[in-house]
Amino acid sequence: MDGVTTIGDRAERAPKEARQAKEAKQAKEAKQPKQDRSRATRQRLLEAAVSCLAEHGWAGSTVTVVAERAGVSRGAAQHHFPTREDLFTAAVEYVAEERSTALRALFPQGAADDRRAVISALVDLYTGPLFRAALHLWVAASNEDQLRPQVTELEARVGRETHRIAVDLLGADESRPGVRETVQGLLDMARGLGLANLLTDDEARRDRVVAQWAALLNEALL
C-alpha cells in the first residue's frame, strides 16, 4: 500500500534515526571550542556522579558507571578526575555551590523580612538528592581512610558557606552572645529533618517544625 507507513517501516527507521541524532549531536559538540567541550564534559560528569551516588550509594557508584551515565569514555572521566575520590568529592562540592547560588538568588535583596521563608529554603537544602548523595559520601568516608581527609575538608567548606548564607539571609548579628549558636542549631535541625526525610517524607511535620523555629528566631534575633 503506497503512502502507508507500517509498524515495520518505523521499526526499521528507528535505529537509523537514533544513529543520525547521535551523529548530529557529536558533530555539534565537535564544532565547539576545545575548552568549552572540556568544560561541558566535566559538568556532565559531576552531575552524573551526584545522581549515581544518590541513587546507588558509594558501593554502586564507580567511575565506569558515572562515565556511562554522562555519555563519555572512562578515559575521558579519568582525564578530568584521576581517582574515584576526586570525582565524587568534586561532584558534591559542585552541586553544593550550585545550590548555594540558587539559595541566594531566592533572596536577591539579602536579609529577608520573612524568616520562615528563609528557614524553609534552608531546610530544602537537606531534603533533596544532594543531601542524599553527600550522606552516602560521609558514610563511605567514615570507613575509607583514603577518602576521609577530602570529605572532612569538603564538609568544613560547605558548612562554613551554608552558615554564612544563613547569617546573611536571617539578618543575624553574630556579635551578640548566643546568636552564632542559634544559627548553627537551626542548621543542625535542618540536617536532622533531612535524615528523617530519607525514610518518610512528612511534609506536614516539617512545616510545623519550620514554623516553630521561625517563631524562636524572631525572638532570639530581635
C-alpha positions in Angstrom: 0.0 0.0 0.0 1.7 3.1 -1.3 2.0 6.0 1.1 1.1 4.0 4.2 3.7 3.7 7.0 3.7 0.4 8.8 5.0 -0.6 12.2 7.7 -2.5 10.4 8.8 0.6 8.5 9.0 2.6 11.7 11.0 -0.2 13.4 13.5 -0.2 10.6 13.9 3.6 10.7 14.2 3.9 14.4 17.9 2.7 14.7 18.8 4.8 11.7 17.2 7.9 13.2 18.8 7.3 16.6 22.2 6.9 14.9 21.6 10.1 12.9 20.6 12.0 16.1 23.7 10.8 17.9 25.9 11.8 14.9 24.3 15.2 14.8 25.0 15.8 18.5 28.6 14.6 18.1 29.1 16.9 15.1 27.6 19.9 17.1 29.9 19.2 20.0 32.9 18.8 17.7 32.3 22.4 16.4 32.6 23.8 20.0 36.0 25.2 21.1 38.1 22.6 22.8 37.9 24.4 26.1 34.1 24.6 26.0 33.8 20.9 25.2 36.1 20.1 28.1 34.0 22.2 30.5 30.8 20.6 29.3 32.2 17.1 29.7 33.4 18.0 33.2 29.9 19.3 34.2 28.2 16.2 32.8 30.5 14.0 34.9 29.9 16.0 38.0 26.1 15.9 37.6 26.1 12.2 36.7 28.3 11.4 39.8 25.9 13.1 42.2 22.9 11.3 40.6 24.6 7.9 40.8 25.7 8.5 44.4 22.2 9.5 45.4 20.6 6.5 43.7 23.2 3.7 44.1 25.3 4.7 47.1 29.1 4.6 47.3 29.4 0.9 46.6 27.3 1.1 43.4 28.9 4.2 42.0 32.1 3.5 40.1 33.9 5.7 37.6 32.7 3.4 34.8 29.0 3.8 35.9 29.3 7.5 36.1 31.1 7.8 32.7 28.4 5.7 31.0 25.7 7.9 32.5 27.5 11.1 31.4 27.9 9.6 27.9 31.7 9.8 28.0 34.5 7.2 28.0 36.2 6.0 31.2 39.4 7.5 29.9 37.8 10.9 29.5 36.4 10.7 33.0 39.9 9.9 34.4 41.4 12.7 32.4 39.3 15.1 34.5 39.3 13.2 37.7 42.3 10.8 38.2 40.7 9.0 41.1 37.2 7.9 42.2 37.6 10.0 45.4 38.5 13.1 43.3 35.4 12.6 41.2 32.8 12.3 43.9 34.1 15.0 46.3 34.3 17.4 43.4 30.7 16.4 42.4 29.2 17.0 45.8 31.1 20.3 46.1 29.9 21.4 42.6 26.3 20.8 43.3 26.6 22.4 46.8 27.9 25.5 45.2 25.1 25.5 42.7 22.5 25.1 45.4 24.1 27.9 47.4 23.9 30.2 44.4 20.3 29.3 43.9 19.5 29.9 47.5 20.9 33.4 47.4 19.1 34.0 44.2 15.8 33.4 46.0 16.5 36.4 48.2 18.3 38.9 45.9 17.9 41.7 48.3 19.8 39.9 51.1 18.3 39.7 54.5 14.6 38.7 54.2 11.8 40.1 56.3 10.1 36.7 56.2 12.4 34.5 58.3 10.1 31.5 57.9 10.7 31.6 54.1 14.5 31.6 54.7 14.3 28.7 57.2 12.1 26.7 54.7 14.6 27.3 51.9 17.5 26.2 54.2 15.6 23.0 55.2 15.1 22.3 51.5 18.9 22.1 51.1 18.8 19.0 53.2 15.8 17.2 51.7 16.9 16.6 48.1 19.3 14.4 46.1 22.3 16.5 47.0 21.9 15.7 50.7 21.3 12.0 49.9 24.5 12.0 47.8 26.5 13.8 50.5 25.3 11.4 53.1 26.5 8.4 51.1 29.8 10.1 50.8 30.1 10.8 54.5 29.3 7.2 55.4 31.9 6.0 52.9 34.5 8.4 54.3 33.9 7.0 57.8 35.2 3.7 56.6 37.7 4.7 53.8 40.9 6.2 55.0 41.8 7.4 51.6 38.5 9.3 51.2 38.2 10.7 54.8 40.5 13.7 54.5 38.9 15.0 51.3 35.4 14.7 52.7 36.3 16.2 56.0 37.8 19.3 54.2 34.8 19.4 51.9 32.2 19.3 54.7 34.0 22.1 56.5 34.0 24.3 53.5 30.4 23.6 52.6 29.4 24.0 56.3 31.0 27.4 56.6 29.4 28.7 53.4 25.9 27.5 54.4 26.4 29.1 57.8 27.4 32.4 56.1 24.3 32.3 53.9 22.1 31.6 56.8 23.5 34.5 58.8 23.1 36.9 55.8 19.6 35.9 54.9 18.3 35.9 58.5 19.9 39.2 59.2 21.6 37.7 62.3 24.1 39.7 64.3 26.7 37.2 65.5 28.5 39.7 67.7 25.6 39.2 70.1 26.0 36.4 72.6 24.3 33.1 71.6 23.3 34.2 68.1 26.0 32.1 66.3 25.0 29.0 68.3 21.3 29.7 67.5 22.0 29.8 63.8 24.1 26.7 64.0 21.3 25.0 65.9 19.0 25.9 63.1 21.3 24.2 60.5 21.7 21.1 62.7 17.9 20.9 63.0 17.6 21.2 59.2 20.1 18.4 58.8 18.1 16.2 61.2 14.9 16.8 59.2 16.9 15.8 56.1 17.9 12.5 57.8 14.3 11.8 58.8 13.1 12.6 55.2 15.3 9.7 53.9 12.7 7.2 55.1 9.4 9.1 55.2 8.5 12.4 53.6 6.5 14.0 56.4 5.9 17.5 54.9 3.2 18.4 57.5 5.5 17.7 60.4 8.4 19.6 58.6 6.2 22.6 58.2 5.3 22.7 61.9 8.9 22.5 62.9 9.8 25.3 60.4 7.1 27.5 61.8 8.3 26.9 65.4 11.9 27.7 64.5 10.7 30.9 62.8 9.0 32.0 65.9 12.0 31.2 68.1 14.4 33.0 65.8 12.1 36.1 65.5 12.5 36.4 69.3 16.2 35.4 69.5 17.3 37.8 66.7 15.4 40.9 67.8 
